[in-house]
Amino acid sequence: MKRLKRIGSLALAFLVCSSMMYQPAQGHRSQPQEVYHRAWQLVRDNYYESSFHNQNWNDLEHKYDSQIKTTADAHRYIKAMLETLNDPYTRFLDPRAFQDENDAIDARIVGIGINLQQSKDQKKLIVTRTIEEGPAETAGVRSGDEIIAIDNISAVGMTPEQAAEHIRGKAGTVVNIGVRHGDATKTVNITRQEIAIHAVTSKVLDNGIGYIALSTFISNDASREFRTALQKLQNADGLILDLRDNPGGLLSNALEIADMLLESGAIVSTISRHGRHTDLASGDPVTHQPIVVLVDDESASASEILAAALQDNGRGTLIGTHTYGKGLVQEINRLPGGAAVHITVSRYLTPGGSDINKVGVIPDINVPNKEEQIKTAMSFLKEKIASLKPNRMSQKQVRTSSVAQGAAIAGK
């Protein structure tokens, strides 16, 4: 028996872990070969593209049998098998990477509290976010800094995954990080800690406008945190939802958050080898406040699902730049021995029927400069709020009356 969860996220984003019970056949294969065969079988049964991108998948079932002697061999040839699909999102996770993803799902990790991104020339390792009051931020590391060394090993040309391998360690141990900030460089010793990951931050801006930044959809707590933020900002006249630099995460979170905001309509359609499925809004939103959504070229997958759902249903106005363009959904399956494989199981369409893969979602108002994006959002919302003011006041009065009646009925 297996339990699968649909997800939408970047290849570099943490994904949902799905567990399964699998009893290997006895007597005809060694355990390492069983690991490889299970991965092959899962792709055969679930991959979204029935031609496997013009690969004869059956040819790969026993191709490496004579070369698979150890678990390390099995892992090596699983990677080789998956690479034939030329799909960066269908990939292998070793047990340690799989555990890291489990930790991210549980919203707790051991580390220094930074998100990393490789520069487009693949030479620099850039800090895109620090966790508030986390070890790195406390040590003076800031968003935009370049990591130039980790424990005296040059970080030039390192991928975020390779850097993570060097940064990982037990809570309470120290890692030495070389940082470049502008023209200045420094070295800081940072103590690894267990860190609670918070997906949502919120506050009230000028003129009664609420601001919610959603940094990831990966945490199991993301939708709950978002609902709490909406409740906190229920008296704001309008909302800015910031999805910039959000790489995605659990599809379930995108669906739940969209349902909190949409009054009606489709959220997303997914198309697999087994048919098409459309998720619809329940029609019971948490808020009717006008919404502006900030997006950029790092807003990906689950971020794009939410942004497109709000845009296509006329519920929110998108401001910023075109998004990343990942229109594929993965499932993750545990393999015998603790490793796992991500498998692309479907593609998705926006409510308007657009396939945004490798294209992205186009904002309603294009604003390349990040500092100008928030200013444009504020200005747009102020005008929108002014135009809706009489109707908004009427809605507030209705809500106040309903609350009073509810309290009276509940009392004896």
C-alpha positions in Angstrom: 0.0 0.0 0.0 1.2 3.5 -0.7 0.1 7.0 0.2 0.9 9.8 -2.2 0.4 13.5 -2.0 0.4 15.8 -4.9 2.8 18.6 -4.8 3.9 21.6 -6.9 7.4 23.0 -6.3 10.7 23.8 -7.8 13.3 21.0 -8.1 15.3 22.9 -5.4 12.4 23.4 -3.1 11.5 20.9 -0.4 8.7 18.5 -1.3 6.2 16.5 0.5 7.2 13.0 1.7 4.9 10.1 0.9 5.4 6.8 2.5 4.6 3.3 1.3 4.8 -0.2 2.4 6.7 -2.3 -0.1 7.6 -6.0 0.3 10.3 -7.0 -2.3 9.9 -10.3 -4.1 12.1 -13.0 -2.7 14.8 -15.1 -4.2 15.4 -13.6 -7.7 17.1 -10.3 -6.9 19.5 -8.9 -4.4 18.3 -6.0 -2.4 20.3 -3.3 -4.3 18.6 -4.5 -7.5 15.2 -4.4 -5.8 15.8 -0.7 -5.0 16.6 0.1 -8.7 13.7 -2.0 -9.9 11.3 -0.3 -7.6 12.3 3.1 -8.9 11.9 1.9 -12.5 8.4 0.5 -11.7 7.2 3.7 -10.0 8.2 5.8 -13.1 6.6 3.2 -15.4 3.3 3.4 -13.5 3.1 7.1 -12.7 5.1 9.3 -15.1 2.9 11.9 -16.7 4.2 11.5 -20.2 3.2 8.1 -21.6 6.0 8.0 -24.2 8.6 8.8 -21.5 9.9 11.5 -23.8 10.5 8.9 -26.6 12.4 6.5 -24.3 11.8 2.8 -24.4 11.3 2.4 -20.7 11.2 -1.4 -20.8 14.8 -1.4 -22.1 15.9 0.1 -18.8 14.3 -2.4 -16.4 17.3 -4.8 -16.4 19.9 -2.8 -18.2 22.2 -2.4 -15.2 21.5 -5.6 -13.3 25.0 -7.0 -13.8 26.5 -3.7 -12.6 24.4 -3.3 -9.4 26.2 -5.0 -6.5 25.7 -2.4 -3.7 23.2 0.1 -2.6 25.5 2.8 -3.9 25.5 1.2 -7.3 21.7 1.1 -7.2 21.5 4.8 -6.4 24.0 5.6 -9.1 22.1 3.8 -11.8 18.7 5.1 -10.7 20.2 8.6 -11.3 21.4 7.4 -14.8 17.9 5.9 -15.5 16.1 9.1 -14.5 18.4 11.3 -16.5 17.2 9.6 -19.7 13.9 11.4 -19.3 15.6 14.8 -19.6 13.2 16.0 -16.9 15.0 18.0 -14.1 12.1 17.5 -11.7 12.1 13.7 -11.9 15.1 13.0 -9.7 16.6 10.8 -7.0 17.1 11.7 -3.3 19.6 9.9 -1.2 18.4 9.1 2.4 20.0 12.3 3.8 18.3 14.6 1.3 15.0 12.8 1.9 15.4 13.3 5.6 16.1 17.0 5.0 12.8 17.3 3.2 10.9 15.5 5.9 12.4 18.1 8.4 11.2 20.9 6.1 7.7 19.5 5.9 7.7 19.3 9.7 8.7 22.9 9.8 11.9 22.2 11.8 15.4 21.9 10.5 18.9 21.9 11.9 21.1 24.5 10.2 22.0 28.2 10.1 18.8 29.6 8.7 19.6 30.7 5.1 18.2 30.2 1.6 20.7 30.0 -1.2 20.6 30.6 -4.9 23.3 30.2 -7.6 23.9 33.2 -9.8 23.0 32.9 -13.5 26.7 32.6 -14.4 26.8 29.7 -11.9 29.8 31.2 -10.1 28.3 32.9 -7.1 26.3 31.5 -4.2 23.8 34.2 -3.1 21.8 34.4 0.1 18.2 35.1 -0.9 16.7 35.0 2.6 17.7 34.6 6.2 15.4 33.3 8.8 14.4 36.0 11.3 16.5 35.8 14.4 18.2 32.6 13.1 21.9 31.8 13.6 23.0 33.3 10.3 21.0 36.6 10.7 22.3 36.9 14.3 25.8 36.5 13.0 25.3 39.4 10.6 24.6 37.5 7.3 22.0 39.3 5.2 20.0 38.7 2.1 22.0 39.6 -1.0 25.3 38.5 0.6 27.6 36.1 -1.3 28.9 33.0 0.4 32.5 32.7 -0.7 33.7 29.8 1.6 32.4 27.1 3.9 34.9 25.7 6.5 37.7 27.2 4.4 36.5 25.4 1.2 35.9 27.8 -1.7 32.2 28.1 -2.5 32.8 29.5 -6.0 30.8 27.4 -8.5 29.0 25.5 -5.7 25.4 24.6 -6.2 23.0 25.2 -3.3 22.8 21.5 -2.8 26.5 21.1 -2.6 26.7 24.0 -0.1 24.0 22.4 2.0 26.1 19.2 2.2 28.9 21.3 3.7 26.7 23.4 6.0 24.8 20.4 7.5 25.7 19.1 10.9 24.5 18.4 14.4 22.9 21.1 16.5 25.5 22.8 18.7 28.4 22.4 16.2 30.1 25.3 14.5 30.5 26.0 10.8 32.8 28.7 9.4 31.3 30.9 6.7 33.1 33.3 4.4 30.8 36.2 3.4 31.1 39.0 0.8 28.9 42.0 1.4 29.5 44.6 -1.4 33.3 45.1 -1.5 33.8 43.9 2.1 34.5 40.3 3.1 34.4 38.7 6.5 34.4 35.3 8.1 31.9 34.3 10.7 31.6 31.3 13.0 27.9 30.2 13.2 26.5 27.6 15.6 24.1 25.2 14.0 20.7 25.2 15.7 17.3 23.5 15.4 15.2 26.2 13.7 11.4 26.5 13.4 10.5 27.4 9.9 7.7 30.0 9.6 6.2 30.4 6.1 4.2 33.6 6.8 5.0 37.1 8.1 2.4 39.8 8.3 2.0 43.4 9.3 -0.1 46.5 8.8 1.3 49.1 6.4 0.4 52.8 5.9 -3.2 53.7 5.4 -4.6 50.5 6.8 -3.3 48.1 4.2 -2.4 44.6 5.3 0.8 42.9 4.1 1.4 39.1 4.1 4.6 37.6 2.9 4.5 33.9 2.1 8.0 32.6 1.7 7.3 28.9 1.0 4.4 26.4 0.6 6.5 23.5 1.9 5.7 23.5 5.6 2.7 21.6 6.9 1.9 24.7 8.9 1.8 27.2 5.9 -1.9 27.2 5.3 -2.6 27.5 9.1 -0.2 30.4 9.4 -1.8 32.1 6.4 -5.3 31.8 7.9 -4.0 33.3 11.2 -2.5 36.2 9.3 -5.8 36.8 7.5 -7.6 36.9 10.8 -5.0 39.2 12.2 -5.5 41.6 9.3 -9.3 41.3 9.0 -9.8 45.0 9.7 -7.4 46.1 7.0 -9.0 47.8 4.0 -6.9 45.8 1.5 -4.2 43.2 1.3 -0.8 42.9 -0.4 0.2 39.2 -0.8 3.9 38.9 -1.4 4.9 35.7 -3.3 8.3 37.0 -4.5 11.2 34.6 -4.2 8.7 31.8 -3.2 9.9 28.6 -4.9 6.7 26.6 -4.2 6.0 23.6 -2.0 3.0 21.5 -1.2 0.2 21.8 -3.8 -2.3 21.2 -0.9 -1.2 24.4 0.7 -1.8 26.3 -2.6 -5.3 24.9 -2.9 -6.2 25.7 0.7 -4.9 29.2 0.6 -6.6 29.9 -2.7 -9.8 28.6 -1.2 -9.5 31.1 1.6 -9.4 34.0 -0.9 -11.6 32.9 -3.8 -15.3 33.5 -3.8 -15.9 31.0 -6.6 -14.3 29.3 -9.6 -11.6 26.9 -10.5 -8.3 26.9 -8.7 -6.2 24.7 -11.0 -6.6 21.7 -13.3 -4.1 18.9 -13.4 -3.7 16.5 -16.4 -2.1 13.1 -16.0 -2.0 9.9 -18.0 -5.1 9.0 -16.1 -7.2 12.0 -16.9 -8.0 15.6 -15.9 -8.9 16.8 -12.4 -10.1 20.3 -11.6 -10.0 21.7 -8.0 -12.8 24.2 -7.3 -13.1 26.9 -4.7 -15.7 26.1 -2.0 -17.3 29.5 -2.2 -16.7 30.3 1.5 -13.7 32.7 1.5 -12.2 34.0 4.7 -12.0 37.5 3.4 -13.5 39.7 0.6 -10.7 42.4 0.9 -9.2 43.6 -2.3 -5.9 42.0 -3.1 -2.7 42.8 -4.9 -0.2 40.0 -5.5 3.5 40.7 -5.8 5.4 38.2 -8.1 8.8 37.9 -9.7 10.9 35.4 -11.7 11.5 33.3 -8.6 7.8 32.9 -7.8 7.4 29.3 -8.9 5.0 26.3 -9.1 2.7 26.5 -6.1 3.2 30.3 -6.1 2.2 30.4 -9.7 -0.9 28.2 -9.1 -2.1 30.6 -6.4 -1.2 33.8 -8.4 -2.9 32.5 -11.5 -6.0 31.4 -9.6 -6.4 34.9 -8.2 -5.7 36.6 -11.5 -7.9 34.4 -13.7 -10.9 34.6 -11.3 -10.6 38.4 -11.1 -9.8 38.2 -7.4 -6.4 39.7 -7.3 -4.2 42.0 -9.4 -0.6 40.8 -10.1 2.2 43.3 -9.9 5.9 42.6 -10.6 7.6 40.6 -13.3 6.7 37.3 -15.1 7.0 34.3 -12.8 9.4 31.3 -13.1 7.3 29.1 -15.3 7.0 25.6 -13.7 3.8 24.0 -14.7 4.5 20.4 -13.6 3.5 18.5 -10.5 5.6 15.9 -8.7 5.0 13.1 -6.3 7.7 11.7 -4.1 7.9 8.0 -3.3 10.0 6.4 -0.7 12.3 3.6 -1.8 13.5 0.6 0.2 16.4 1.6 2.4 15.3 5.2 2.9 16.0 7.0 -0.4 13.3 8.4 -2.6 12.4 9.5 -6.1 10.5 12.6 -7.2 8.3 11.7 -10.2 6.5 14.2 -12.5 3.0 12.9 -12.5 1.0 15.7 -14.2 1.1 19.1 -15.8 -1.3 21.8 -14.7 -3.4 24.5 -16.4 -4.5 27.8 -14.9 -8.3 28.4 -14.5 -8.1 30.3 -17.8 -6.6 27.2 -19.5 -3.0 28.4 -19.8 -0.1 26.1 -19.7 2.6 28.2 -18.0 5.4 25.7 -18.1 8.6 27.5 -19.2 6.5 30.6 -19.8 5.3 31.9 -16.4 2.4 33.9 -15.3 2.3 37.4 -16.8 1.5 40.2 -14.2 -1.3 42.7 -14.8 1.2 45.5 -14.1 4.8 45.0 -15.1 7.2 46.6 -12.6 10.8 45.3 -12.8 12.2 47.3 -9.8 11.6 45.5 -6.5 11.4 48.7 -4.5 8.9 50.2 -6.9 6.7 47.0 -6.8 5.6 47.6 -3.3 5.0 51.3 -4.0 2.9 50.5 -7.1 0.9 48.0 -5.1 0.2 50.5 -2.4 -0.9 53.1 -4.9 -3.1 50.7 -6.8 -4.8 49.4 -3.6 -5.5 52.9 -2.3 -7.3 53.7 -5.5 -9.2 50.4 -5.5 -10.2 50.8 -1.8 -11.4 54.4 -2.5 -13.6 53.1 -5.3 -15.1 50.3 -3.1 -15.4 52.4 0.1 -19.2 52.7 0.2 -19.7 49.0 -0.6 -16.9 48.0 1.9 -18.6 49.9 4.7 -21.9 48.2 4.0 -20.1 44.8 4.1 -18.5 45.6 7.4 -21.9 46.6 8.9 -23.4 43.3 7.7 -20.5 41.3 9.2 -20.8 43.1 12.6 -24.6 42.4 12.7 -24.0 38.7 11.8 -21.4 38.3 14.6 -23.8 39.9 17.1 -26.7 37.6 16.1 -24.4 34.5 16.2 -23.3 35.3 19.7 -26.8 35.7 20.9 -27.9 32.4 19.4 -25.0 30.6 20.9 -25.8 31.8 24.4 -28.5 30.4 26.6 
